[in-house]
Amino acid sequence: MINEKLPKVWYGGDYNPEQWDAPVWAEDERMFKLAGIDVATINVFNWATLQPSEDTYDFSGLDALIDRLYKNGTYICLATATGAHPAWMAHRYPEVTRVDVQGRKRKFGGRHNSNPNSPVYREYAARLAGKLAERYKDHPALLIWHISNEYGGYDYSEQSEAAFRVWLKERYGSLDALNKAWNTRFWGHTFYDWEEIVVPNELSEEWNGNRTNFQGISLDYRRFMSHSLLDCYKLEHAAIREHSKNIPITTNLMGFYPELDYFEWAKYMDVISWDNYPALDTPVSHTAMTHDLMRGLKNGQPFMLMEQTPSQQNWMPYNSVKRPGVMRLWSYQAVARGADTVLFFQLRRSIGACEKYHGAVIEHVGHEHTRVFRECAELGRELELLGDELLDARSAAQIGIIYDWENRWALDLSSGPTVALDYVKEIHSYYDALYQQNIEADMIGVEEDLSKYKIVIAPVMYMVKPGFAAKVEAFVQAGGTFITTYFSGIVNENDLVTVGGYPGELRKVLGIWAEEIDALLPDMRNEIVMNREWGQLNRSYSCGLLCDLIHSEGAEVLAQYGTDFYKGMPALTVNRFGEGKAYYVATSPDAAFLRAFLATVSAENGIAPLVSAPEGIESVQRVKEGVSYLFLLNHSAEELSADIGTGERTDLLTGKKFSGSTVVPGRGVMILSDKQ
């Protein structure tokens, strides 16, 4: 578990009493007890209060807050307050604010506005983190350290430009190696001095977001900025560890946030935490996939749901409220997929600035007689009832889906073949095809041990990093099933094309080569026509976006294109390699194809759905000490039935026993244990 001081699913969220006067605090504490709140995340944006001037620190208010909460039975997730620097710092040291991608120098304001390569910012942030750790390291209320908040945003300042050159020297060692990696003979870009290298922004190589003249330069800058922000985190981490040796440390991530390589960040986090904010129309399978990604960052270790809203967000175009039962349902979706906490932003609504209409446990009306509060209190009661039953339970999925941030950066920066290619969307199409059939999958990185899975899926594996192809070959040789798709195996880690025929280093294991890649217009479609009936695949299916024109080099052709000049060319192949198989899906298929294809491949590998259920039912399994916990989540407003098999299971929330066809109420949740 995260911290043995509180052996249950933690329940609470962000609390900002500094925004309120003292008479409100006692009412907050009363309502926390009513709602079952036992954890408060505090001090997230409190730097200006803690340090009113360069050499002055005042911890008296924080001392009193922590003592008051602990006396009331509320433990602490203590943030370092470095998510937004004070105004005095920006005024005295203008270098601490960022320069944007257009080359404009920012003034004080907002957040995510600290230059991660400013020595001044780094010094003050680490110093504050150290002072907090020294002061509160032994406080009995402290459960976990929370460094900064939602790291993100790039900087293009002179400080970052200088630091980029240093980073490049360490990465490449020489200008000759750098020039080769960036292919700088193109457009006469050869560099003869490190000082000639400038940041790739809209004053140099980039425009309109991810458009760039030199993919290698822009790709490295994304690596560098992820590294720079991580360095800021690591400085605070080290300052805390100097005083606080055993309390876990985290920072809140943001799911598929594009700018940071979270697999690299996870190496320096004791526990993953993340902020979940789906819209009313976000596919529930996409939220499930994001939870699974967060769990996958640390090899399946349970994570923290650090933030979600009890009702509505404040920043979307349409900030819909969560319908009755949805907050509870989505909270249990997080728990089902690995969360050992359920925390909100926020516990009391702000009255001013941009978050005053963001939902909270305690609404502006200020009392407990609201729908939102009643639902929160009921969830708090249930989590108390569950105790430590689910803590540290793990996934038992036998399918892994590879996601790689650097591959995403390279695809986003690519100057072809289509602007419509969305890496996350393509990943989700494969995940959703399994999700809709109640077949579990883990989200994993390229460094993951593949041998723990029967099937590994790597959609659009455009970039093949050193050693990855050999890893795939070993996995398939040993009996694993590997699936990849169009536009895979194209480039190396520097975004240089692997010559000799696509899919480059994956060509041997796949038994094919691709001659051309056709980009279809948005209204254009082709067909995948099966050569024979195979499992659930027995007809033709629609496809689009991209079509690889491939030739078999030993692979069996399972399906062909149905139209255009490449009608009859392979669209789906399988190559027997050692004891296993490698599939290549040469285009972007419709959902019907993917469901039938993945159901067939799963069945061939002895992987069955967790339950038989209609669309709307989500099933997830966590396992702990030989006990299986089957979650049934009904995302429909109407009751639905799921066949859970013949074995009898006990619902942890009601104590009732079930087997066979089991009715799940509309927006209902069941946690079915097979413990005897």
C-alpha positions as CSV (number, residue, x, y, z in Angstrom):
1,M,0.0,0.0,0.0
2,I,1.1,3.6,-0.5
3,N,1.4,4.3,3.3
4,E,0.5,2.0,6.1
5,K,-0.7,4.9,8.2
6,L,-4.0,4.8,6.3
7,P,-4.7,1.2,5.2
8,K,-7.7,1.9,2.9
9,V,-8.6,3.5,-0.3
10,W,-7.8,7.2,0.4
11,Y,-10.7,9.6,0.0
12,G,-10.5,13.3,-0.2
13,G,-8.8,15.9,-2.5
14,D,-7.4,19.3,-3.0
15,Y,-8.1,21.7,-0.1
16,N,-7.3,25.5,-0.3
17,P,-8.3,27.0,3.1
18,E,-5.9,29.9,2.4
19,Q,-8.7,31.2,0.1
20,W,-11.1,31.4,3.0
21,D,-11.4,33.1,6.4
22,A,-11.2,31.2,9.6
23,P,-15.0,30.8,10.3
24,V,-15.3,28.6,7.3
25,W,-12.6,26.1,8.4
26,A,-14.6,24.6,11.2
27,E,-17.6,24.0,8.9
28,D,-15.2,22.3,6.4
29,E,-14.0,19.9,9.1
30,R,-17.6,19.1,10.1
31,M,-18.5,18.3,6.5
32,F,-15.3,16.3,5.9
33,K,-16.5,13.9,8.7
34,L,-19.9,13.7,7.1
35,A,-18.4,12.8,3.7
36,G,-15.8,10.4,5.0
37,I,-13.0,12.6,3.8
38,D,-9.7,11.3,5.3
39,V,-7.0,12.9,3.0
40,A,-6.5,16.5,2.0
41,T,-4.0,17.6,-0.6
42,I,-2.8,21.0,0.6
43,N,-0.2,23.7,-0.2
44,V,-0.4,23.2,-4.0
45,F,-0.2,26.9,-4.9
46,N,0.9,28.4,-1.6
47,W,4.4,29.6,-2.4
48,A,3.6,33.3,-2.2
49,T,2.2,32.8,1.3
50,L,5.0,30.6,2.5
51,Q,7.7,32.9,1.1
52,P,6.6,36.5,1.0
53,S,10.0,37.8,0.1
54,E,13.4,36.5,-1.0
55,D,14.8,35.7,2.5
56,T,11.6,35.4,4.5
57,Y,9.6,32.2,5.2
58,D,6.4,31.9,7.2
59,F,5.1,28.4,7.9
60,S,2.8,29.4,10.8
61,G,-0.3,29.1,8.8
62,L,0.7,25.7,7.3
63,D,1.6,24.5,10.8
64,A,-1.8,25.3,12.1
65,L,-3.6,23.8,9.1
66,I,-1.8,20.5,9.3
67,D,-2.3,20.2,13.0
68,R,-6.0,21.2,12.7
69,L,-6.7,18.7,9.9
70,Y,-4.9,15.9,11.7
71,K,-6.8,16.5,14.9
72,N,-10.0,16.2,12.9
73,G,-8.9,12.8,11.5
74,T,-7.7,14.1,8.1
75,Y,-4.3,13.0,6.8
76,I,-2.1,15.1,4.5
77,C,-0.8,14.8,0.9
78,L,1.6,17.7,1.2
79,A,2.5,19.6,-2.0
80,T,5.7,21.6,-2.3
81,A,3.8,24.7,-3.6
82,T,6.2,25.2,-6.5
83,G,3.6,24.9,-9.3
84,A,3.4,28.7,-9.5
85,H,6.3,31.1,-8.5
86,P,5.5,34.3,-6.5
87,A,5.1,37.7,-8.2
88,W,8.1,39.1,-6.3
89,M,10.4,36.5,-7.9
90,A,9.3,37.3,-11.4
91,H,9.7,41.0,-10.7
92,R,13.1,40.7,-9.2
93,Y,14.4,37.9,-11.5
94,P,12.7,38.2,-14.9
95,E,14.5,35.1,-16.1
96,V,12.2,32.9,-14.2
97,T,9.3,33.4,-16.6
98,R,9.1,31.6,-19.9
99,V,9.6,32.6,-23.5
100,D,6.9,31.1,-25.7
101,V,7.2,29.2,-29.1
102,Q,6.8,32.5,-30.9
103,G,9.8,34.0,-29.1
104,R,7.7,36.3,-26.8
105,K,8.9,36.9,-23.3
106,R,6.2,36.2,-20.7
107,K,5.4,38.4,-17.7
108,F,4.2,37.2,-14.4
109,G,0.8,35.5,-14.5
110,G,-1.1,32.2,-14.8
111,R,0.8,29.1,-13.9
112,H,3.1,26.7,-15.9
113,N,5.1,29.9,-16.4
114,S,8.3,29.0,-14.7
115,N,11.4,28.6,-16.9
116,P,12.6,25.1,-16.0
117,N,16.2,26.0,-17.0
118,S,16.3,29.2,-14.8
119,P,19.0,28.7,-12.1
120,V,17.0,31.1,-9.9
121,Y,13.8,29.1,-10.2
122,R,15.6,25.8,-9.6
123,E,17.4,27.1,-6.6
124,Y,14.3,28.6,-4.9
125,A,12.1,25.6,-5.7
126,A,14.5,23.1,-4.3
127,R,15.2,25.2,-1.2
128,L,11.5,25.5,-0.4
129,A,11.0,21.7,-0.9
130,G,13.9,21.1,1.5
131,K,12.5,23.4,4.1
132,L,9.1,21.8,4.0
133,A,10.7,18.3,4.3
134,E,12.9,19.3,7.2
135,R,9.9,20.8,9.0
136,Y,7.2,18.2,8.4
137,K,9.1,15.0,7.9
138,D,8.0,13.5,11.2
139,H,4.5,14.9,11.4
140,P,2.1,12.0,11.9
141,A,-0.4,13.5,9.4
142,L,2.0,13.2,6.5
143,L,1.2,10.4,4.0
144,I,2.9,11.4,0.8
145,W,4.9,14.3,-0.8
146,H,3.4,16.0,-3.8
147,I,6.0,17.8,-5.9
148,S,4.8,20.9,-7.8
149,N,1.6,20.4,-9.9
150,E,0.8,19.1,-13.4
151,Y,4.2,19.7,-15.0
152,G,4.0,20.8,-18.5
153,G,4.7,23.5,-21.1
154,Y,7.9,24.2,-23.1
155,D,10.2,27.2,-22.8
156,Y,12.3,28.8,-25.6
157,S,14.4,31.2,-23.6
158,E,18.1,32.0,-23.8
159,Q,18.7,29.9,-20.7
160,S,16.9,26.9,-22.3
161,E,18.8,27.4,-25.5
162,A,22.1,27.3,-23.7
163,A,21.0,24.2,-21.7
164,F,19.9,22.5,-24.9
165,R,23.4,22.8,-26.3
166,V,24.9,21.2,-23.2
167,W,22.3,18.4,-23.4
168,L,23.2,17.9,-27.1
169,K,26.9,17.7,-26.3
170,E,26.1,15.0,-23.7
171,R,23.8,13.1,-26.0
172,Y,26.0,13.1,-29.2
173,G,29.5,13.9,-28.0
174,S,30.5,15.7,-31.2
175,L,29.1,17.9,-33.9
176,D,29.9,15.3,-36.5
177,A,27.6,12.9,-34.7
178,L,24.9,15.5,-34.3
179,N,25.1,16.6,-37.9
180,K,24.7,13.0,-39.0
181,A,21.8,12.3,-36.6
182,W,19.9,15.4,-37.8
183,N,20.8,14.9,-41.4
184,T,21.9,18.6,-41.6
185,R,23.3,18.3,-45.1
186,F,19.6,18.9,-46.0
187,W,19.0,22.6,-46.8
188,G,22.6,23.4,-45.8
189,H,22.1,23.1,-42.1
190,T,25.6,21.8,-41.2
191,F,26.7,23.1,-37.8
192,Y,30.4,23.9,-37.1
193,D,30.1,25.4,-33.6
194,W,27.7,24.5,-30.8
195,E,26.8,28.1,-30.4
196,E,25.2,28.1,-33.9
197,I,22.4,25.8,-32.7
198,V,19.2,27.6,-31.8
199,V,15.9,26.5,-30.3
200,P,13.4,25.2,-32.9
201,N,10.6,27.6,-32.4
202,E,8.5,29.8,-34.8
203,L,11.5,32.1,-35.3
204,S,13.6,29.2,-36.7
205,E,12.3,25.7,-37.7
206,E,8.7,25.3,-36.5
207,W,5.2,26.7,-37.2
208,N,1.6,25.9,-36.5
209,G,2.2,23.7,-33.6
210,N,3.9,20.5,-34.7
211,R,5.0,21.5,-38.2
212,T,8.8,21.6,-38.6
213,N,11.5,21.7,-41.2
214,F,13.8,19.4,-39.3
215,Q,12.1,16.6,-37.4
216,G,15.4,15.5,-35.8
217,I,16.0,18.9,-34.2
218,S,12.4,19.3,-33.0
219,L,12.2,15.7,-31.7
220,D,15.4,16.3,-29.7
221,Y,14.0,19.5,-28.3
222,R,10.9,17.6,-27.0
223,R,13.2,15.1,-25.4
224,F,15.2,17.9,-23.9
225,M,12.2,19.8,-22.5
226,S,10.8,16.7,-20.9
227,H,14.2,16.1,-19.5
228,S,14.5,19.7,-18.2
229,L,11.1,19.6,-16.4
230,L,12.0,16.2,-15.0
231,D,15.3,17.7,-13.7
232,C,13.3,20.3,-11.8
233,Y,11.2,17.5,-10.2
234,K,14.4,15.5,-9.4
235,L,15.9,18.6,-7.6
236,E,12.9,18.9,-5.4
237,H,12.9,15.1,-4.9
238,A,16.5,15.1,-3.8
239,A,15.9,18.1,-1.4
240,I,13.0,16.2,0.2
241,R,15.0,12.9,0.5
242,E,17.7,14.7,2.3
243,H,15.4,15.0,5.3
244,S,12.4,12.7,4.7
245,K,13.8,9.2,3.9
246,N,10.7,7.0,3.8
247,I,7.6,9.0,2.9
248,P,6.7,8.3,-0.7
249,I,7.0,11.1,-3.3
250,T,4.8,11.7,-6.4
251,T,3.7,14.4,-8.8
252,N,0.4,14.5,-10.6
253,L,0.5,13.4,-14.3
254,M,-2.2,14.0,-16.9
255,G,-2.8,10.8,-18.8
256,F,-1.9,11.0,-22.5
257,Y,-0.5,14.6,-22.1
258,P,1.7,15.0,-25.2
259,E,4.7,17.0,-24.0
260,L,6.3,14.7,-21.3
261,D,7.6,11.2,-21.6
262,Y,5.9,9.7,-18.5
263,F,7.6,6.3,-18.8
264,E,10.9,8.2,-18.1
265,W,9.3,10.2,-15.3
266,A,7.9,7.1,-13.7
267,K,11.4,5.9,-12.9
268,Y,11.7,8.7,-10.4
269,M,8.2,8.5,-8.8
270,D,7.5,6.2,-5.8
271,V,3.8,6.0,-6.9
272,I,2.1,7.3,-10.0
273,S,-0.6,9.8,-9.6
274,W,-2.8,11.4,-12.2
275,D,-5.7,13.8,-12.8
276,N,-8.7,12.4,-14.6
277,Y,-11.1,14.9,-16.4
278,P,-13.1,13.2,-19.1
279,A,-15.9,15.2,-20.8
280,L,-19.5,14.1,-20.9
281,D,-18.9,12.6,-24.3
282,T,-15.5,11.1,-23.8
283,P,-15.7,7.4,-24.6
284,V,-15.5,5.4,-21.4
285,S,-13.1,3.1,-23.1
286,H,-10.7,6.0,-23.6
287,T,-10.8,6.8,-19.9
288,A,-10.3,3.1,-19.1
289,M,-7.3,3.1,-21.5
290,T,-5.8,6.1,-19.7
291,H,-6.1,4.5,-16.3
292,D,-4.4,1.4,-17.7
293,L,-1.6,3.6,-19.1
294,M,-1.0,5.2,-15.7
295,R,-1.0,1.7,-14.1
296,G,1.5,0.5,-16.8
297,L,4.0,3.3,-16.1
298,K,5.4,1.3,-13.2
299,N,4.9,-2.3,-14.3
300,G,1.4,-2.6,-13.1
301,Q,1.8,-1.0,-9.7
302,P,-1.4,0.6,-8.3
303,F,-1.6,4.3,-8.8
304,M,-3.3,7.4,-7.2
305,L,-6.3,9.1,-8.7
306,M,-5.0,12.5,-7.6
307,E,-7.8,14.6,-9.1
308,Q,-11.2,14.3,-10.6
309,T,-14.2,16.5,-10.2
310,P,-17.2,15.6,-8.1
311,S,-19.4,17.1,-10.8
312,Q,-18.2,19.5,-13.5
313,Q,-15.0,21.0,-14.9
314,N,-14.4,24.7,-15.6
315,W,-12.2,24.9,-18.7
316,M,-14.1,22.9,-21.4
317,P,-16.3,24.5,-24.0
318,Y,-19.3,22.8,-22.4
319,N,-18.9,22.0,-18.7
320,S,-21.6,19.5,-18.2
321,V,-22.4,18.2,-14.7
322,K,-22.0,14.5,-14.0
323,R,-25.3,12.8,-14.0
324,P,-26.6,11.1,-10.8
325,G,-24.4,8.0,-10.1
326,V,-21.7,8.9,-12.6
327,M,-19.2,10.3,-10.1
328,R,-19.4,7.0,-8.1
329,L,-19.3,4.9,-11.3
330,W,-16.2,6.7,-12.7
331,S,-14.5,6.6,-9.2
332,Y,-14.9,2.8,-9.2
333,Q,-13.7,2.6,-12.8
334,A,-10.4,4.1,-11.5
335,V,-10.3,1.7,-8.6
336,A,-11.1,-1.2,-10.9
337,R,-8.1,-0.3,-13.1
338,G,-5.6,0.2,-10.3
339,A,-6.3,3.3,-8.3
340,D,-5.8,2.9,-4.5
341,T,-7.1,6.5,-3.9
342,V,-10.1,8.5,-4.9
343,L,-9.3,12.2,-4.6
344,F,-11.1,15.3,-5.9
345,F,-10.3,18.7,-7.1
346,Q,-11.6,20.3,-5.0
347,L,-13.1,19.9,-1.5
348,R,-14.6,23.5,-1.4
349,R,-15.4,25.6,-4.4
350,S,-13.4,28.8,-4.9
351,I,-15.3,32.1,-5.1
352,G,-13.1,33.9,-7.6
353,A,-10.8,33.5,-10.6
354,C,-10.9,30.8,-13.3
355,E,-11.8,27.8,-11.1
356,K,-14.8,29.3,-9.3
357,Y,-17.2,27.2,-11.4
358,H,-15.2,24.0,-11.0
359,G,-17.1,21.4,-9.0
360,A,-16.4,20.6,-5.4
361,V,-17.6,18.4,-2.6
362,I,-18.7,21.5,-0.8
363,E,-20.6,23.7,-3.2
364,H,-21.0,27.5,-3.1
365,V,-24.2,27.1,-1.0
366,G,-21.9,25.9,1.8
367,H,-24.0,23.1,3.3
368,E,-24.4,19.4,2.9
369,H,-27.9,19.4,1.4
370,T,-26.8,19.0,-2.2
371,R,-27.0,16.1,-4.6
372,V,-23.2,16.2,-5.1
373,F,-22.5,16.1,-1.4
374,R,-24.9,13.3,-0.8
375,E,-23.2,11.2,-3.5
376,C,-19.8,12.0,-2.2
377,A,-20.8,11.0,1.4
378,E,-22.3,7.7,0.1
379,L,-19.1,6.9,-1.7
380,G,-17.1,7.8,1.4
381,R,-19.1,5.3,3.4
382,E,-18.5,2.5,0.8
383,L,-14.8,3.1,0.7
384,E,-14.6,2.9,4.5
385,L,-16.5,-0.4,4.3
386,L,-14.1,-1.8,1.7
387,G,-11.1,-1.1,4.0
388,D,-7.9,-2.6,2.7
389,E,-9.5,-5.4,0.8
390,L,-8.5,-4.0,-2.7
391,L,-5.2,-2.4,-1.9
392,D,-2.3,-3.6,-4.0
393,A,-4.5,-5.8,-6.2
394,R,-3.0,-6.2,-9.7
395,S,-4.1,-6.8,-13.3
396,A,-3.8,-10.3,-14.8
397,A,-4.1,-9.2,-18.4
398,Q,-2.4,-11.4,-21.0
399,I,-2.4,-8.7,-23.8
400,G,-0.1,-5.7,-23.8
401,I,-0.6,-2.6,-26.0
402,I,2.6,-0.6,-26.6
403,Y,2.5,3.2,-26.3
404,D,5.6,5.3,-26.7
405,W,5.8,9.1,-26.2
406,E,8.8,9.6,-28.5
407,N,7.1,7.6,-31.2
408,R,4.1,10.0,-30.8
409,W,6.4,13.1,-31.0
410,A,7.9,11.7,-34.2
411,L,4.5,11.0,-35.8
412,D,3.2,14.4,-34.8
413,L,6.2,16.1,-36.3
414,S,6.2,14.0,-39.5
415,S,5.8,15.9,-42.8
416,G,3.7,13.1,-44.2
417,P,1.9,11.1,-45.3
418,T,-1.3,12.5,-43.8
419,V,-2.3,15.2,-41.3
420,A,-5.2,12.9,-40.2
421,L,-2.9,10.4,-38.5
422,D,-3.6,10.6,-34.7
423,Y,-1.4,8.1,-32.7
424,V,-3.6,8.1,-29.6
425,K,-6.7,7.6,-31.7
426,E,-5.1,4.6,-33.5
427,I,-4.0,3.1,-30.2
428,H,-7.5,3.6,-28.8
429,S,-9.1,1.8,-31.8
430,Y,-7.2,-1.4,-30.9
431,Y,-7.8,-0.9,-27.1
432,D,-11.5,-0.3,-27.7
433,A,-12.0,-3.4,-29.8
434,L,-10.8,-5.5,-26.9
435,Y,-12.7,-3.3,-24.3
436,Q,-16.0,-3.7,-26.0
437,Q,-15.6,-7.5,-25.8
438,N,-14.5,-7.5,-22.1
439,I,-11.0,-8.7,-23.0
440,E,-8.4,-7.1,-20.8
441,A,-5.2,-5.4,-21.9
442,D,-2.3,-3.6,-20.3
443,M,-0.8,-0.4,-21.6
444,I,3.0,-0.8,-21.7
445,G,6.1,0.9,-22.8
446,V,8.8,-0.2,-25.2
447,E,11.1,-1.2,-22.3
448,E,8.5,-3.6,-20.8
449,D,9.3,-7.3,-20.5
450,L,7.2,-8.7,-23.4
451,S,7.4,-12.3,-22.2
452,K,4.7,-11.8,-19.6
453,Y,2.1,-11.5,-22.3
454,K,0.7,-13.9,-24.9
455,I,-0.1,-11.0,-27.3
456,V,1.7,-7.7,-27.8
457,I,0.1,-5.0,-30.1
458,A,2.1,-2.1,-31.3
459,P,-0.1,0.1,-33.5
460,V,1.7,2.5,-35.9
461,M,5.2,1.7,-34.5
462,Y,6.7,4.3,-36.8
463,M,9.9,4.7,-34.7
464,V,11.9,1.6,-33.9
465,K,14.4,2.3,-31.2
466,P,17.7,0.4,-30.8
467,G,17.1,-3.2,-29.6
468,F,13.3,-3.2,-30.0
469,A,13.2,-5.2,-33.2
470,A,15.4,-7.9,-31.6
471,K,13.2,-7.9,-28.6
472,V,10.1,-8.5,-30.8
473,E,11.9,-11.3,-32.7
474,A,12.8,-13.0,-29.4
475,F,9.2,-12.7,-28.1
476,V,7.7,-14.2,-31.3
477,Q,10.4,-16.8,-31.6
478,A,9.5,-18.0,-28.1
479,G,5.8,-18.4,-29.0
480,G,4.4,-14.9,-28.6
481,T,1.9,-13.2,-31.0
482,F,2.9,-9.8,-32.2
483,I,0.6,-7.4,-34.1
484,T,1.6,-4.2,-35.7
485,T,0.2,-2.0,-38.4
486,Y,0.7,0.3,-41.4
487,F,3.4,3.0,-41.2
488,S,5.6,0.9,-38.8
489,G,9.3,0.3,-38.8
490,I,9.9,3.5,-40.9
491,V,12.6,5.4,-38.9
492,N,15.2,5.1,-36.2
493,E,15.3,7.0,-32.9
494,N,16.6,10.1,-34.8
495,D,13.7,10.0,-37.2
496,L,16.0,8.9,-40.1
497,V,14.5,6.5,-42.5
498,T,15.7,2.9,-42.3
499,V,16.5,2.2,-45.9
500,G,16.1,-1.2,-47.7
501,G,12.4,-1.3,-47.6
502,Y,9.7,-0.7,-45.0
503,P,9.0,-1.9,-42.3
504,G,12.8,-1.6,-41.8
505,E,14.0,-3.6,-38.8
506,L,10.6,-5.3,-38.4
507,R,10.7,-6.7,-41.9
508,K,12.3,-10.0,-40.9
509,V,9.8,-10.9,-38.2
510,L,6.8,-9.7,-40.3
511,G,7.8,-11.5,-43.5
512,I,6.7,-8.5,-45.7
513,W,8.0,-5.4,-47.3
514,A,6.0,-2.2,-48.2
515,E,6.7,-0.5,-51.5
516,E,4.4,2.6,-51.1
517,I,2.1,4.2,-48.6
518,D,-1.1,5.7,-50.0
519,A,-2.8,8.5,-48.0
520,L,-6.6,8.5,-48.5
521,L,-8.6,11.7,-48.5
522,P,-11.1,12.0,-45.6
523,D,-14.0,10.8,-47.7
524,M,-12.2,8.0,-49.4
525,R,-12.4,4.3,-48.3
526,N,-11.0,1.0,-49.4
527,E,-11.9,-2.6,-48.5
528,I,-10.3,-5.4,-46.6
529,V,-11.5,-8.6,-48.3
530,M,-10.8,-11.9,-46.5
531,N,-9.3,-14.6,-48.6
532,R,-11.1,-17.2,-46.5
533,E,-13.3,-17.5,-43.4
534,W,-11.0,-17.3,-40.3
535,G,-12.5,-17.2,-36.8
536,Q,-14.9,-14.4,-36.6
537,L,-13.6,-12.8,-39.9
538,N,-15.8,-13.9,-42.8
539,R,-16.5,-10.9,-45.1
540,S,-15.1,-7.6,-46.4
541,Y,-14.5,-4.6,-44.1
542,S,-14.1,-0.9,-44.7
543,C,-10.7,0.8,-44.2
544,G,-9.1,4.2,-44.8
545,L,-6.6,6.8,-43.7
546,L,-3.4,5.0,-44.9
547,C,-2.9,1.9,-47.1
548,D,0.5,0.3,-47.3
549,L,1.2,-1.4,-50.6
550,I,3.0,-4.5,-49.4
551,H,4.5,-7.7,-50.8
552,S,4.8,-11.0,-49.0
553,E,8.3,-12.3,-48.2
554,G,7.0,-15.5,-46.7
555,A,4.0,-14.2,-44.8
556,E,0.6,-15.7,-45.4
557,V,-1.8,-13.3,-47.0
558,L,-5.1,-13.4,-45.0
559,A,-6.9,-10.5,-46.8
560,Q,-6.5,-8.2,-49.8
561,Y,-7.5,-4.7,-50.8
562,G,-10.8,-4.6,-52.6
563,T,-10.5,-1.5,-54.7
564,D,-8.1,1.0,-56.5
565,F,-5.1,0.1,-58.5
566,Y,-3.7,-2.0,-55.7
567,K,-6.8,-4.2,-55.5
568,G,-5.6,-7.7,-54.7
569,M,-2.5,-6.7,-52.9
570,P,-2.2,-7.9,-49.3
571,A,-4.0,-6.0,-46.6
572,L,-3.6,-8.4,-43.7
573,T,-0.7,-10.9,-43.3
574,V,0.6,-13.4,-40.7
575,N,4.2,-14.6,-40.6
576,R,5.1,-17.8,-38.6
577,F,8.4,-17.0,-36.9
578,G,9.8,-19.6,-34.6
579,E,7.1,-20.8,-32.3
580,G,5.0,-17.6,-32.7
581,K,3.2,-15.4,-35.2
582,A,3.5,-11.8,-36.4
583,Y,0.6,-10.0,-37.9
584,Y,0.7,-6.9,-40.1
585,V,-2.5,-4.8,-40.6
586,A,-1.6,-2.7,-43.6
587,T,-4.3,-0.1,-43.2
588,S,-6.6,1.5,-40.7
589,P,-9.7,-0.8,-40.4
590,D,-13.2,-0.2,-39.2
591,A,-14.3,-1.2,-35.7
592,A,-16.1,-4.3,-37.0
593,F,-12.8,-5.7,-38.4
594,L,-10.8,-4.9,-35.3
595,R,-13.3,-6.6,-33.0
596,A,-13.5,-9.7,-35.1
597,F,-9.7,-9.8,-35.7
598,L,-8.7,-9.3,-32.1
599,A,-11.4,-11.7,-30.8
600,T,-10.0,-14.4,-33.2
601,V,-6.4,-13.9,-32.3
602,S,-7.3,-13.8,-28.6
603,A,-9.2,-17.1,-28.9
604,E,-6.3,-18.7,-30.7
605,N,-4.1,-17.7,-27.7
606,G,-6.6,-19.1,-25.2
607,I,-7.7,-15.6,-24.0
608,A,-11.4,-15.4,-23.2
609,P,-13.6,-12.4,-22.3
610,L,-14.0,-11.9,-18.5
611,V,-17.8,-12.0,-18.9
612,S,-20.5,-12.2,-21.6
613,A,-22.3,-8.9,-21.5
614,P,-23.9,-6.3,-23.8
615,E,-22.4,-3.0,-24.7
616,G,-22.5,-0.7,-21.7
617,I,-21.1,-3.2,-19.3
618,E,-17.4,-2.8,-18.4
619,S,-15.7,-5.7,-16.7
620,V,-12.3,-5.5,-15.0
621,Q,-10.4,-8.0,-12.9
622,R,-7.9,-7.3,-10.1
623,V,-6.1,-10.1,-8.3
624,K,-4.6,-10.1,-4.8
625,E,-3.1,-13.1,-3.0
626,G,-4.9,-15.6,-5.2
627,V,-8.3,-13.8,-4.8
628,S,-10.0,-12.4,-7.9
629,Y,-12.1,-9.2,-7.7
630,L,-14.4,-8.9,-10.7
631,F,-15.7,-5.3,-11.2
632,L,-18.9,-4.9,-13.2
633,L,-19.6,-1.3,-14.2
634,N,-22.8,-0.4,-16.0
635,H,-22.3,2.8,-18.0
636,S,-25.9,2.7,-19.2
637,A,-28.7,4.5,-17.4
638,E,-30.7,1.2,-17.7
639,E,-30.1,-2.1,-15.9
640,L,-28.1,-4.7,-17.9
641,S,-27.2,-8.3,-17.3
642,A,-23.8,-10.0,-17.5
643,D,-23.1,-13.7,-17.4
644,I,-20.3,-14.1,-14.8
645,G,-20.1,-17.9,-15.1
646,T,-21.1,-20.7,-12.7
647,G,-18.8,-20.0,-9.8
648,E,-20.4,-18.1,-6.9
649,R,-19.1,-14.7,-6.1
650,T,-19.8,-12.2,-3.3
651,D,-20.4,-8.5,-3.9
652,L,-18.2,-6.5,-1.5
653,L,-20.6,-3.6,-1.6
654,T,-23.8,-5.4,-0.6
655,G,-22.7,-8.8,0.8
656,K,-25.0,-10.6,-1.7
657,K,-23.9,-13.7,-3.6
658,F,-24.2,-14.0,-7.4
659,S,-23.5,-16.5,-10.2
660,G,-24.6,-16.9,-13.8
661,S,-26.7,-14.1,-15.2
662,T,-26.2,-11.1,-13.0
663,V,-28.3,-7.9,-13.2
664,V,-26.3,-4.7,-12.8
665,P,-28.4,-1.6,-12.1
666,G,-28.2,1.5,-14.3
667,R,-24.9,3.3,-13.6
668,G,-24.4,0.6,-11.0
669,V,-21.2,-1.0,-9.7
670,M,-20.5,-4.5,-8.4
671,I,-17.3,-5.8,-7.0
672,L,-17.5,-9.6,-7.0
673,S,-15.0,-11.5,-5.0
674,D,-14.3,-15.3,-5.4
675,K,-12.9,-15.6,-1.9
676,Q,-14.2,-18.7,-0.2
